[in-house]
């Protein structure tokens, strides 16, 4: 018998995922949409994206299912004002009844909850943006990074793309050694001559997610021996490791703790992922990098269940692990 059902949402810089489950953790449906980051898209665009996501996800709602709680782990949520603004947007979506409990948090929360199945530890996000969240056994919480593309986002895919742009213009001027990144960037941007870059970036526009698409190309250039690409990846790994080091020291001191990697760049495989892990282990020997046990969207489901007072049993965790969604 189906009664209460729950939606968990993981909203990153590029896409937003949703999962619909019952109170046993059995998955009934899912949804996918573009980014709904309030800091990078207009309010109406965010509302339309979420509305389409809820429509797709709720199309699998069982006939006798009653939506009890939604937990949204969203990029760009840092303050209470951010949460209230996002809650208001959700409240404007007709698919969601006012009786449904809705909780909004930063996306690092669901990455940590899912990755460690609710245990204390650290999650390091490196996707379109970057941030590190830690929660210790006492419930103390610390967020490092997550300041956005203009102020920081060090080590993220968009940061790597920006570093590539800057390396290219320096090389083009002769202020730095020539690099294969010049051809890579110019081809990616569709330029017929180098100084078309100015109009392409400032007039046509270059969104953060698009800039992040350069990261895999930079990684390939690094593997092929390009010195500028190798330097950019090393600096990215160092910046991300520094966030881990600061967060771990603040919350765990010299005690051992677990860390999960979250995001397309952090989990991109060679060459960057092993480089990042090696740098973290060198800088923070007390931090053990673990394979994520559940995806961030499944972490969001766990948080939705918790919000409704449902304790996480081994059966719930097993049901979520069993789902390939």
N, C-alpha and C positions, 0 to 999 in steps of 0.2 A: 504494500500500500504506500503510495507516494503522498507526502504531505508537504512539508516545507522543502523548498529548494533554494539554492544560493548561487550567486554569480561572483566570480573573482575576475578582476581585470588588471592586466599589466600593460601600462602605457609608457612606451619609450619614445625616443626621439624620431624614430622612423615608422613604427607601427604600433597598433594597440590590439591586444588579444583578450578574449573573454572566454570563460569556461562556466558552464551550468552544471551543477551537481545536486544530488539530494543529500540528506544529512549523513548518509553512510559513505560519502565520497565517490559514489558511482556517477560517472559522467554521462549527462544526457544531451549535451549540445555544446557548441562553441561558436565563436565569431571572430572575424578579423577585420580591421579597418586601418586607415592611415593614422598618423600621429595626431594626438589630441592635446599636445603640450600648449597650455594657455599662454606661455611666454613667447611662443613662436607663431601662433596662428590666431586670427581674430576670434572673438567670442562666438559669433554665429557659426563660423567654420567648425569650431570645437563642438558646438551643440549638434550640428548636422552629423558630424563624424560619430559622436556617441549615440545619437538616435538610430543611425543605420546599424551600428554595432549591436545595440539592444534588440532591434528588430530581428536581426539574423540569429542572435543567441536565443531569444525567447521563442523563435519559431519551433524549437525543439521542446518547449515546455510541456510536460505531461498533462493530460486532461485534468487530473486531480492534484496538480502541483500548485503550491502557493509560494510565491517569491517572498522570502523572509528578510534577506539581507544581501547587500552588495558591498564588496570591498574593492576600492579602486586604488591601486598603487601607481601613481602617475609621476612622470618626470615633470620638473618645474614646480612641485609643491614643497614649499619650505617654511611658510609662516601660517599662523592661524588665519590671517586674511586670505591667503591663497586657498586654504581649505574651504573657508566660507564662500568664497567666490565660486569655487568649483561645485560645491554642494548646490548653490543657487542655479548653476547651469543644468545640473542633473535634474533639479526640481522642475525645470521648464520642459522636460522631455515627457510627452504624454504616455509613453510606454511604461513609465515608472510611477506606480501608485504612491501617494504621500505616506501611506502606511508602511512602506518598505524602509527598513533601516539602511542608511547609506553612510559609509565611512570612507574618507579620502585621506591618503597618506602619500609620502614620497615613495617612488618606485624602488628605492633601495630596501625598503622594509620587506616587500614581497620577495625580493631576491634572496634576502637572508632567511626569511621564514621557510621558503621552499627549499633553498639550497641545503640547509642544515636541519630540515624537518622540525623547526621550532627551537633548536638548541641555541644557546648563547654562542657568539662568535662574530665574525666579520664577513661582510660581502663587499666585493670590489666590482663596481660597474665600469666597464669600458666599452661603450657602444658609440652612438652618435655623440653622447656626452660622457662625463666621468664623475664618479663620486665613490666614497667609501663610508659604509655604515657599520658601527659596532654596537653590540648589546652584550653586557657582561652578565654573570649569573645573578647579580643583585638587581638587574633591570635598568641599570644606568645605560644611557644611550648617547652616542656621539656621531655626528655626521661631519665628514671632512670632504671638501670639494663640493661639487654640485652648484657652483656659482654662476654657471652659464658660459656661453661661448666667448663673449667679449671680455669677461673678467678672468676666466680660468679655463675649465674643461680640459686641463692638461692630460695628455696621453690618450685622449679620445680619438675616434676616427676623424671627426671634424677638425680637431687640433692638428692631427697629422697632415690632413689636407691643406690647412692653412700654412703649416711649416713648409710644405712643398711649394706652395705659391711663392712664399718669401724667398726660398732657396733659388727658385727659378729666376726671379727678377734680379737677384744679386748676381747670379751667374751670367745672365743676359747682358748686364752692365759691365761685367768684368770685375766686379767686386768680390767674386768667389770663383772657384774653379768650375769649368764646364761640368755638367751633369746630365745623365740620361733623362732626368726628371723634366728637363726643358721640353723634349719631344713628347713625353708622356702627358704633361699638363696641357701643352698647346693642342694636342690631339683631342684630349678629353673635353676641352672647352670649345673645340671646333674653330680654332683661330687660323686665319690665313697668314697673319704676320704677328710677331710677338706683342706689339703695343695695342693690338685689339683687345688684349687682356683687360685694359682699363675700362673700356666700354662694357665688355662682357660681365665684369664683376660689379661695376657701379651703376650701369644703366639697365642692362638686361636683368641683372641680379643673380646672386649665387647663394642659394639656401644652404643652411647648415647641413641638412641631410645630403644634399648633392655634393657638398664639399667633402663629406665623409666617404663618398664613393671613391675618392682618390686613394683611400688607405690601402685597399688590396693591391692596387697598382704600385704603390710605394713599397709594399712588402715584397712584391715580385722583383722590383728593381734592386732591393736590398739583397735578395738571394743571388742576383746576378752580379753582385759586387759593386754596385754604385755607392760611392763613399757618402754622398749627401743623404741618400735614402737610409743607409746604415746608421748614420748619425741621428737622423730624425727618430728612428725606431728605438735607438738606445736612450735618447732623451725622453721619449714617451714612457718607456719601461721604468726609467728612474723616477719620473714624476708620479706615476701610479704607485710605485713602491713606497715613495715618501709618504703618500696618503695612508697607506697601510701601516707604516711604521709609527706615524703620529697617533693614529687611532688606537692601535694595539697598546702602545705605551700608556696612553691616557686611561684606558679601560681595564687592561689586564696586567700592567706593569711588566715584570719579567716572567710572568706565568705563561704557560703554553695556551694557545687558542687555535681555533679552526678558522679557515678562510675559504669562501667559495668565490669563484670568478663568475661574473654575469655579463652578458652583452656580446654582440657579434664580434667585436674586436678581441675582447679578452679570451673568447673561446674559438678564435679563428684558426687554431693550429699553427704549424710552422709557417714562417719563422718567428712570428711575434709571440705566440702563447708560451712556448718554452723559454724564450728570452725573458719574458715578464716573470715567469715562475722562478727562474734562476736568480733574477735580480731581487725578488722578494725574499727568497730563501737566504741570500747573502746578506741582505740588509736587516732581516727580521728572523733570525734562526728559531725563535720561539713560536712562529706562526706556521701552522701546517696547512698547506693548500690541499683542499679536498675536492673530489668530483661532486658537483651538485646532485643532491638526492631527488629533488623535485624541481620543476621549472618555476620561474617566478609567477606565472599565472596560476599554478597549483598552490603556490604559497599564498596568493590572494584568496583562493578558495578557503584555505585553512583559516585565514584571518576573518573571512566572512562567517565561517562556522563559529569561531571563537566569539565574535561579536554577538551572536545569538545564544551564547551559553553552551555550545556543543563542545564537549571535551574531545581532544584528538586521540582516538584509540588506535591501536595497531591495525585494526581492520580498515579504518578510514585511510590511514597512510598507505596500506597495501592496495586499496582500491584506486587511489590516485596514482600510485606507481604503475599499476597495471594498465592504465589508459595510455594509449599511444598519442593522444591529442596534445 
